[in-house]
Amino acid sequence: MTRYGMLINTKKCVGCYACRIACQMVNGLDHEEVFIKFDEVEQGAYPNVYAEVVPVQCMHCEDAPCEAVCPTHATYTTDSGVVLVDEGKCIGCKYCMAACPYGVRVQIEKTGVIEKCRFCWYEGQPGNPPRCVNTCVSGARIFGDLDDPESEICREIARTNAQPLASDLTAAKIYYVR
């Protein structure tokens, strides 16, 4: 069975926001609605200090806290491990926003639906790859099957010793090289 995930290499990310803009365009989001946010983390010690750009989006958690609190079951996980939102079931209660430890759920102003990254999932399949991956000018993003040890993403996770952003919060399917 396929289990989708993503690797983000912050050492390659240049903070150009191309991934975020592509995501906003493909999802029809307003300029203040974003599924990808950017954190800047100070790294190093004086005099060798630099700001690391860390793109943060839905981690598609194995046991998603946002899914557990949804009273209408609008948030659900597919067989492929992608966490999605059924817009027809969402009542906009914001429980999922409060439960998300990464703060990446967004209320869409036009509809009131609480949304998030869905790996460009449309018509029963994820984008192959999602738009943010195609658009990344520095090649900092890789998308693929975490259950296939021969996939590019699995080889790169092993080669770089990539880790989830905060493994003490959830079992995330987004891995980071930092």
One Martini backbone bead per residue (centre of mass of N, CA, C, O) as a GRO file, in nm:
protein
  178
    1MET     BB    1   0.098   0.035   0.020
    2THR     BB    2   0.050   0.362  -0.003
    3ARG     BB    3   0.258   0.630   0.161
    4TYR     BB    4   0.252   0.955   0.182
    5GLY     BB    5   0.523   1.204   0.139
    6MET     BB    6   0.773   1.449   0.261
    7LEU     BB    7   1.063   1.640   0.171
    8ILE     BB    8   1.254   1.901   0.345
    9ASN     BB    9   1.528   2.108   0.250
   10THR     BB   10   1.662   2.372   0.429
   11LYS     BB   11   1.945   2.392   0.278
   12LYS     BB   12   1.789   2.465  -0.006
   13CYS     BB   13   1.615   2.676   0.095
   14VAL     BB   14   1.545   3.032  -0.011
   15GLY     BB   15   1.265   3.179   0.049
   16CYS     BB   16   1.071   3.251  -0.222
   17TYR     BB   17   0.756   3.133  -0.216
   18ALA     BB   18   0.668   2.952  -0.460
   19CYS     BB   19   0.509   2.729  -0.317
   20ARG     BB   20   0.290   2.912  -0.194
   21ILE     BB   21   0.185   3.041  -0.455
   22ALA     BB   22   0.109   2.778  -0.598
   23CYS     BB   23  -0.091   2.687  -0.381
   24GLN     BB   24  -0.281   2.929  -0.395
   25MET     BB   25  -0.356   2.894  -0.693
   26VAL     BB   26  -0.461   2.592  -0.697
   27ASN     BB   27  -0.668   2.670  -0.435
   28GLY     BB   28  -0.790   2.967  -0.439
   29LEU     BB   29  -0.636   3.169  -0.260
   30ASP     BB   30  -0.587   3.414  -0.072
   31HIS     BB   31  -0.320   3.603   0.033
   32GLU     BB   32  -0.390   3.526   0.354
   33GLU     BB   33  -0.415   3.232   0.251
   34VAL     BB   34  -0.227   2.954   0.397
   35PHE     BB   35  -0.053   2.627   0.378
   36ILE     BB   36   0.229   2.785   0.382
   37LYS     BB   37   0.469   2.847   0.617
   38PHE     BB   38   0.730   3.064   0.761
   39ASP     BB   39   1.018   2.994   0.941
   40GLU     BB   40   1.267   3.150   1.145
   41VAL     BB   41   1.587   3.010   1.234
   42GLU     BB   42   1.833   3.043   1.449
   43GLN     BB   43   2.175   2.976   1.366
   44GLY     BB   44   2.435   2.927   1.551
   45ALA     BB   45   2.733   3.119   1.629
   46TYR     BB   46   2.913   3.354   1.719
   47PRO     BB   47   2.975   3.481   1.396
   48ASN     BB   48   2.791   3.218   1.280
   49VAL     BB   49   2.501   3.346   1.175
   50TYR     BB   50   2.171   3.218   1.074
   51ALA     BB   51   1.877   3.191   0.872
   52GLU     BB   52   1.641   2.949   0.878
   53VAL     BB   53   1.422   2.814   0.645
   54VAL     BB   54   1.084   2.693   0.743
   55PRO     BB   55   0.861   2.504   0.603
   56VAL     BB   56   0.507   2.491   0.694
   57GLN     BB   57   0.275   2.218   0.715
   58CYS     BB   58   0.098   1.969   0.681
   59MET     BB   59   0.189   1.642   0.826
   60HIS     BB   60   0.010   1.396   0.800
   61CYS     BB   61  -0.072   1.238   1.041
   62GLU     BB   62  -0.121   0.928   1.165
   63ASP     BB   63  -0.266   1.063   1.442
   64ALA     BB   64  -0.472   1.301   1.399
   65PRO     BB   65  -0.584   1.549   1.604
   66CYS     BB   66  -0.795   1.681   1.410
   67GLU     BB   67  -0.963   1.422   1.369
   68ALA     BB   68  -1.039   1.350   1.668
   69VAL     BB   69  -1.215   1.641   1.710
   70CYS     BB   70  -1.417   1.596   1.486
   71PRO     BB   71  -1.767   1.597   1.501
   72THR     BB   72  -1.821   1.524   1.166
   73HIS     BB   73  -1.578   1.390   1.004
   74ALA     BB   74  -1.431   1.583   0.795
   75THR     BB   75  -1.179   1.473   0.905
   76TYR     BB   76  -0.955   1.256   0.718
   77THR     BB   77  -0.806   0.937   0.628
   78THR     BB   78  -0.656   0.781   0.396
   79ASP     BB   79  -0.509   0.494   0.281
   80SER     BB   80  -0.245   0.690   0.208
   81GLY     BB   81  -0.228   0.911   0.461
   82VAL     BB   82  -0.417   1.144   0.382
   83VAL     BB   83  -0.526   1.449   0.500
   84LEU     BB   84  -0.867   1.546   0.493
   85VAL     BB   85  -1.153   1.751   0.369
   86ASP     BB   86  -1.501   1.765   0.405
   87GLU     BB   87  -1.681   2.031   0.313
   88GLY     BB   88  -1.979   1.921   0.370
   89LYS     BB   89  -1.906   1.862   0.695
   90CYS     BB   90  -1.808   2.134   0.763
   91ILE     BB   91  -1.877   2.383   1.043
   92GLY     BB   92  -1.642   2.576   1.159
   93CYS     BB   93  -1.544   2.521   1.476
   94LYS     BB   94  -1.208   2.489   1.518
   95TYR     BB   95  -1.093   2.232   1.655
   96CYS     BB   96  -0.861   2.166   1.457
   97MET     BB   97  -0.700   2.422   1.508
   98ALA     BB   98  -0.649   2.365   1.814
   99ALA     BB   99  -0.516   2.066   1.769
  100CYS     BB  100  -0.291   2.175   1.599
  101PRO     BB  101   0.056   2.177   1.662
  102TYR     BB  102   0.131   2.362   1.382
  103GLY     BB  103  -0.074   2.585   1.280
  104VAL     BB  104  -0.222   2.492   0.965
  105ARG     BB  105  -0.501   2.586   0.991
  106VAL     BB  106  -0.767   2.721   0.768
  107GLN     BB  107  -0.999   2.969   0.719
  108ILE     BB  108  -1.225   3.007   0.471
  109GLU     BB  109  -1.394   3.285   0.400
  110LYS     BB  110  -1.607   3.200   0.179
  111THR     BB  111  -1.696   2.908   0.344
  112GLY     BB  112  -1.571   2.829   0.652
  113VAL     BB  113  -1.366   2.628   0.597
  114ILE     BB  114  -1.131   2.400   0.722
  115GLU     BB  115  -0.804   2.398   0.603
  116LYS     BB  116  -0.532   2.239   0.399
  117CYS     BB  117  -0.305   2.048   0.314
  118ARG     BB  118  -0.342   1.781   0.029
  119PHE     BB  119  -0.135   1.716  -0.194
  120CYS     BB  120  -0.320   1.787  -0.433
  121TRP     BB  121  -0.604   1.649  -0.389
  122TYR     BB  122  -0.768   1.498  -0.672
  123GLU     BB  123  -0.970   1.263  -0.768
  124GLY     BB  124  -0.826   1.039  -0.559
  125GLN     BB  125  -0.544   1.205  -0.593
  126PRO     BB  126  -0.245   1.310  -0.586
  127GLY     BB  127  -0.016   1.492  -0.666
  128ASN     BB  128   0.238   1.421  -0.937
  129PRO     BB  129   0.333   1.626  -0.793
  130PRO     BB  130   0.293   1.864  -0.606
  131ARG     BB  131   0.313   2.195  -0.674
  132CYS     BB  132   0.547   2.268  -0.473
  133VAL     BB  133   0.753   2.075  -0.603
  134ASN     BB  134   0.763   2.183  -0.899
  135THR     BB  135   0.829   2.495  -0.803
  136CYS     BB  136   1.094   2.439  -0.678
  137VAL     BB  137   1.398   2.597  -0.752
  138SER     BB  138   1.597   2.410  -0.543
  139GLY     BB  139   1.495   2.114  -0.471
  140ALA     BB  140   1.368   2.083  -0.156
  141ARG     BB  141   1.146   1.881  -0.275
  142ILE     BB  142   0.992   1.557  -0.188
  143PHE     BB  143   0.774   1.310  -0.334
  144GLY     BB  144   0.619   1.004  -0.186
  145ASP     BB  145   0.675   0.667  -0.095
  146LEU     BB  146   0.728   0.545   0.231
  147ASP     BB  147   0.692   0.218   0.153
  148ASP     BB  148   0.930   0.261  -0.062
  149PRO     BB  149   1.267   0.193  -0.047
  150GLU     BB  150   1.319   0.293  -0.367
  151SER     BB  151   1.242   0.565  -0.330
  152GLU     BB  152   1.349   0.881  -0.331
  153ILE     BB  153   1.256   0.960  -0.045
  154CYS     BB  154   1.384   0.719   0.111
  155ARG     BB  155   1.674   0.763   0.021
  156GLU     BB  156   1.696   1.059   0.132
  157ILE     BB  157   1.631   1.006   0.426
  158ALA     BB  158   1.871   0.813   0.470
  159ARG     BB  159   2.108   0.995   0.367
  160THR     BB  160   2.016   1.261   0.563
  161ASN     BB  161   1.855   1.204   0.823
  162ALA     BB  162   1.565   1.264   0.825
  163GLN     BB  163   1.314   1.453   1.013
  164PRO     BB  164   1.084   1.543   1.191
  165LEU     BB  165   1.018   1.840   1.328
  166ALA     BB  166   0.829   1.700   1.583
  167SER     BB  167   0.837   1.390   1.721
  168ASP     BB  168   0.680   1.467   2.000
  169LEU     BB  169   0.392   1.522   1.871
  170THR     BB  170   0.404   1.346   1.594
  171ALA     BB  171   0.347   1.126   1.316
  172ALA     BB  172   0.500   1.234   1.051
  173LYS     BB  173   0.514   1.287   0.670
  174ILE     BB  174   0.725   1.512   0.727
  175TYR     BB  175   1.055   1.577   0.626
  176TYR     BB  176   1.377   1.700   0.756
  177VAL     BB  177   1.648   1.898   0.654
  178ARG     BB  178   1.891   2.065   0.899
   0.00000   0.00000   0.00000
